[in-house]
Structures are given as structure tokens and as C-alpha cells.
């Protein structure tokens, strides 16, 4: 069972930063809902509620795929979609696409999916799969994620691959100590602008888990 998942600085990240938050602020956006079951320093064991994501798959290396994935998903929530709306019949018959802007949420997720990377945006809770507008780009899909148990390691600093891998190893060591078993790919979750000060960033490694046998 997987929970969503979630880069180099480039123009699209500038749009990201300007649209969502100031240079040094923390992302003040709605997040996926979860209950913290256990907490120790930077470690948390969370029970996530069911939620919906927009997802896309990108090929490339760890530090670059976030740009392309973000661009595709940001375009979707910014109006590259077809709003599902019933309109009374009139004459003449015409056709014109109607789009809808969708509020940004947090975090942006990134996880390995075979030879590709899966990039996700959490959808606001006021939507269902049936009411979300249809993506116009076939590379963007809507997916409902069931509730699941996730282990999280929270850290600040850069978005480098080396730092992420260091934290992933640390989290996997914690899972062994706590009798938790990984049941899916780790997710890199980012909550801040690339222009925020490195020591003020909130980053996370998330791993879907199951409790081990007693």
C-alpha cells in the first residue's frame, strides 16, 4: 500500500515560489490529514486518512525530475483541465472547454516507480474523484489513495540527493529498531520554496509501513 508521493532550481520553481509563498516563508497550505501515533525527536509514525492526488510519471535523475513533474501538475491545477459541469440544453450546439483553478496543497511528493519517478500533488479535501476536473494532459492522472500507516523523518536543509539518501538510511534504521516493516517506496516530501533559507525548510522522508509481528 503506497501513500503519495512528492529538483533543481529553474523557471518553474520560480513560478512555484512567487505563486505560493514569499522568499523565506513556510508553506502555509492545507496538508494531507493524519494522526501522529508516535513521536520521538524528528521521527513520527502517522496514520494518514484517505486522500486524492494528481500524479504524473517522469524519467530522469533525482534532482531534475521534480521540475518536469511540477510543471505538468501545476498546469493542471492552474486550468489545464476540463471542468465537469452540466449545462442546460440550448441552441445552437457549440463546444468550448471550461477549466477550473484548484488550490495548491502540501507537500509535493516524489518517489521511485520502476525506471521512472512519480510526482504527486495532494488535491484539496473538498473534491472527490467524481468532482475533480478532468486533466487535459494524458500524462496527468487522478488517483484515490486509501488510508495508510507512514513513518516520517523530518529534516531541514538542502534538497540534494546525498542528504535525502542519508535521511532515508537513518529512517530505515529507526524502522528496524521499532519493529516496523517497509511496504512501499520511500517518498521525498517538500514543503517550501527553493528560495527559502536552507535551515528554514521542512523536508521529509516518508515510508509506508506495517507493524511487525509481536
C-alpha positions in Angstrom: 0.0 0.0 0.0 1.5 3.3 -1.0 0.9 6.8 0.1 1.8 9.7 -2.3 4.4 10.7 -3.0 6.4 14.1 -3.8 14.9 19.2 -8.1 16.8 21.6 -9.4 16.0 25.4 -9.3 14.6 26.6 -12.6 12.0 28.9 -14.0 9.0 26.7 -13.0 10.2 26.7 -9.4 10.3 30.5 -9.6 6.7 30.4 -10.5 6.1 28.0 -7.7 7.7 30.3 -5.2 6.0 33.5 -6.4 2.6 31.9 -6.6 2.6 30.2 -3.2 4.9 32.0 -0.7 7.5 34.6 -0.1 11.2 34.1 -0.2 11.7 32.8 3.4 8.2 31.7 4.5 7.0 28.2 5.3 4.3 26.9 3.0 1.0 27.9 4.7 -1.1 25.5 2.8 -3.5 22.7 3.7 -1.8 19.3 4.1 -2.8 15.7 4.0 -4.7 14.8 7.2 -3.0 12.4 9.5 -2.9 11.4 13.2 0.5 11.2 14.9 0.6 7.8 16.7 4.2 8.1 17.9 6.8 10.8 18.1 10.5 10.8 19.0 12.7 13.8 18.1 12.4 14.1 14.3 10.6 10.7 13.8 6.9 10.4 13.6 4.6 7.4 13.0 1.5 8.7 11.2 -1.9 7.3 10.3 -2.9 9.0 7.1 -6.6 9.4 6.1 -7.7 8.5 2.6 -7.0 11.3 0.1 -6.8 12.1 -3.6 -3.7 13.1 -5.6 -3.0 14.2 -9.1 0.1 12.3 -10.3 2.4 12.1 -13.2 5.4 9.9 -14.1 8.8 11.4 -15.2 12.1 9.9 -16.3 15.3 11.3 -15.2 17.6 11.7 -12.2 16.6 12.5 -8.7 17.5 16.2 -8.7 15.8 17.1 -12.0 12.6 15.1 -12.3 10.8 17.4 -9.8 10.9 20.3 -12.3 9.1 18.5 -15.1 6.6 16.8 -12.8 5.8 20.0 -11.0 5.3 21.8 -14.3 2.7 19.2 -15.5 0.8 19.1 -12.2 0.9 22.9 -11.7 -0.5 23.4 -15.2 -3.4 21.0 -14.3 -4.4 22.9 -11.1 -3.9 26.2 -12.9 -6.6 25.4 -15.5 -5.3 22.8 -18.0 -8.3 20.7 -17.2 -11.9 20.2 -18.3 -14.5 21.1 -15.6 -17.2 18.6 -15.1 -20.4 20.7 -15.4 -23.9 20.1 -16.5 -25.3 22.9 -18.7 -29.0 23.2 -19.8 -29.5 22.4 -23.4 -29.9 25.4 -25.7 -29.4 26.1 -29.4 -27.2 26.3 -31.3 -24.9 23.4 -30.1 -21.4 24.6 -29.5 -18.4 23.3 -27.6 -16.0 25.3 -25.5 -13.6 24.0 -22.9 -14.3 25.2 -19.3 -11.4 25.0 -16.9 -11.1 25.3 -13.1 -8.3 26.5 -10.9 -7.6 24.2 -7.9 -5.9 25.4 -4.7 -2.4 24.3 -4.0 -1.8 21.9 -1.1 1.3 20.5 0.6 3.6 18.6 0.2 4.9 18.0 -3.3 5.8 14.3 -3.3 8.5 12.4 -5.3 9.0 8.6 -5.2 10.7 6.0 -7.4 8.3 4.0 -9.6 10.4 1.4 -11.6 12.5 3.3 -14.1 10.5 6.5 -13.6 9.7 8.9 -10.8 6.2 9.5 -9.5 5.4 13.2 -8.7 2.2 14.0 -6.8 0.1 16.9 -5.8 -2.4 16.4 -3.0 -5.9 17.5 -4.0 -8.0 19.7 -1.6 -10.4 17.7 0.6 -13.5 19.4 -0.8 -13.1 17.4 -4.0 -13.9 13.8 -4.8 -12.6 11.8 -7.8 -16.0 12.5 -9.4 -15.9 16.2 -8.9 -12.3 17.0 -9.8 -11.9 18.5 -13.3 -10.6 16.1 -15.9 -6.9 16.7 -16.8 -6.4 17.7 -20.5 -2.9 16.3 -20.5 -3.0 12.5 -20.6 0.2 12.4 -18.5 -1.7 13.7 -15.5 -4.0 11.2 -13.7 -6.2 11.4 -10.7 -5.9 8.7 -8.1 -7.6 8.0 -4.8 -5.2 6.8 -2.0 -6.6 4.7 0.8 -5.6 5.5 4.4 -2.2 4.0 5.4 0.5 4.0 8.1 3.6 6.0 7.3 6.9 6.5 9.1 8.3 10.0 8.7 11.7 11.6 9.3 11.6 15.4 9.3 14.7 17.4 8.4 15.8 20.8 7.2 18.4 21.8 4.7 19.1 21.3 1.0 17.2 19.1 -1.5 20.3 17.3 -2.6 20.2 13.6 -3.3 23.0 12.9 -0.9 21.2 14.5 2.0 17.9 12.7 1.1 19.7 9.3 1.0 21.4 10.0 4.3 18.0 10.6 5.9 16.4 7.6 4.2 19.1 5.3 5.7 18.5 6.9 9.1 14.7 6.3 8.8 15.2 2.7 7.8 17.4 2.1 10.8 14.6 3.5 13.0 12.1 1.2 11.4 14.2 -1.8 12.4 14.5 -0.5 16.0 10.8 0.0 16.3 9.7 -3.3 14.7 8.2 -1.6 11.6 8.3 -3.2 8.1 8.5 -1.0 5.0 5.8 -1.9 2.5 6.4 0.6 -0.3 8.9 3.0 -1.9 10.2 6.0 0.2 8.7 9.4 -0.7 10.6 12.7 -0.7 8.3 15.4 0.5 9.0 19.1 0.1 7.1 21.9 1.9 8.9 25.1 1.0 10.1 27.3 -1.9 13.6 26.7 -3.2 14.3 30.3 -2.4 13.6 29.8 1.3 16.7 29.7 3.6 18.0 26.2 3.7 17.8 25.9 7.5 14.2 27.0 7.5 13.0 24.4 5.0 10.8 21.5 6.1 11.6 18.3 4.2 10.6 14.7 5.0 11.3 11.2 4.1 8.1 9.1 4.2 7.9 5.3 4.1 4.7 3.3 4.1 5.0 0.7 6.9 3.3 -2.2 8.7 3.8 -3.2 12.3 5.9 -6.3 12.7 4.8 -9.5 14.4 4.6 -9.1 18.2 
